[in-house]
């Protein structure tokens, strides 16, 4: 839908958020939002995101790990993207939020 703020509701909304991808680290909710907005700044680049092969491990009552594959179907002019991710989730009240996101893209063919 192109709703970055809606997508980011699943992330911890403060400076403790860490997003690692492409050999760099982004810290903070606002900075991560701006990274997404800059990187996916058109409908062709945004595409349709889905997740596969999810493995969820509850580590304790307050922590969980999610491992899986992302699949981004995009306009042929941009090309599809896929890769792996690991998320560390922290419980905030009744909700789970991503505290750490480590995403790696597979090489394009």
C-alpha positions in Angstrom: 0.0 0.0 0.0 3.0 2.3 0.2 2.2 2.9 3.9 5.7 3.1 5.4 4.4 4.4 8.8 1.9 1.5 9.0 4.6 -1.0 8.2 6.9 0.6 10.8 4.2 0.2 13.6 5.7 -3.3 14.1 9.1 -1.8 15.1 10.2 -0.4 18.5 9.6 3.4 18.2 12.7 4.8 19.7 16.5 5.0 19.3 17.1 1.5 20.4 15.9 0.1 17.1 18.7 -1.4 15.0 18.4 -2.2 11.3 21.4 -3.9 9.6 21.4 -4.5 5.9 23.8 -4.1 3.0 26.9 -3.7 5.2 25.5 -0.8 7.1 23.6 -0.2 10.3 20.7 2.2 10.8 19.7 3.1 14.3 16.4 4.6 15.5 12.8 4.4 14.4 12.7 7.7 12.5 16.0 7.1 10.7 14.9 3.6 9.7 11.6 5.0 8.3 13.5 7.6 6.3 15.8 4.8 4.9 12.8 2.9 3.7 11.2 6.1 2.2 14.5 6.9 0.3 15.2 3.3 -0.9 11.6 2.6 -2.0 10.6 6.0 -3.3 8.3 4.9 -6.2 5.6 2.3 -6.7 7.9 0.4 -9.1 10.7 0.1 -6.4 8.1 -0.7 -3.7 6.5 -3.7 -5.3 4.5 -6.2 -3.3 6.2 -7.7 -0.2 5.6 -11.2 1.2 7.4 -13.5 3.6 8.2 -17.2 3.3 9.7 -20.0 5.3 9.1 -18.3 8.7 10.6 -19.8 11.8 9.4 -18.3 15.0 11.1 -19.1 18.3 9.8 -17.7 21.6 12.9 -17.2 23.7 11.0 -16.0 26.9 7.9 -14.2 27.8 9.4 -11.0 26.6 11.7 -12.0 23.7 11.2 -13.8 20.4 13.2 -14.5 17.3 11.9 -14.7 13.7 13.8 -16.0 10.8 12.6 -16.1 7.2 12.8 -15.1 3.6 11.4 -11.9 2.1 10.2 -11.8 -1.5 9.6 -8.5 -3.2 7.8 -8.7 -6.5 8.4 -5.5 -8.5 8.1 -4.0 -11.9 10.3 -5.7 -14.4 12.2 -2.4 -15.0 13.4 -2.6 -11.4 13.5 -6.4 -10.9 12.4 -8.6 -8.1 14.4 -9.0 -4.8 14.6 -11.7 -2.2 16.8 -12.5 0.8 16.9 -13.6 4.4 16.1 -11.8 7.6 16.4 -12.4 11.3 14.3 -10.3 13.7 14.6 -10.0 17.5 11.3 -9.0 18.9 10.6 -7.5 22.3 7.2 -7.5 24.0 5.7 -4.1 24.7 2.6 -4.7 26.8 0.4 -7.1 24.7 2.3 -6.3 21.4 5.5 -7.6 19.9 7.9 -5.1 18.3 11.0 -5.5 16.2 14.1 -4.3 18.2 16.7 -5.7 15.8 16.3 -6.4 12.1 19.2 -8.0 10.1 18.2 -8.4 6.4 20.5 -9.7 3.6 19.5 -9.6 0.0 20.4 -12.4 -2.4 22.4 -11.6 -5.5 20.2 -10.7 -8.5 20.4 -13.1 -11.4 
